[in-house]
């Protein structure tokens, strides 16, 4: 069984993933950029029942009417993203893993919102918006 662990910068929040990650993506949407203060944010998804908090309770923020993001209230590390309409899934910031090199992104999403000075040179598939649309 695949077993990954991660957490925030200060160590107050720790989590474990026991399922197979999917939807590994570099997201270029404006919301992810603002939430991470970075040019894009790299995510992976797992089934919600395959994500377990081991230590601490992250703070929650409704970044839009149907989205809840979590982060460490002590150090600010972004941790998860959940769409209320897809309660069976949780997206996790890939670089909050203890060993982010274990997983590799599969594509870029929301490239229609990509900053003009970001050059995509990795030959991964690019989606103008989400994979669905």
Secondary structure by P-SEA (a helix, b strand, c coil): cbbbbccccccccccccccccccccccccaaaaaaaccccccccccccccccccbbbbbbbcccccbbbbccccccccccccccccccccccccccccccccccccccccccccccccccccccccccccccc
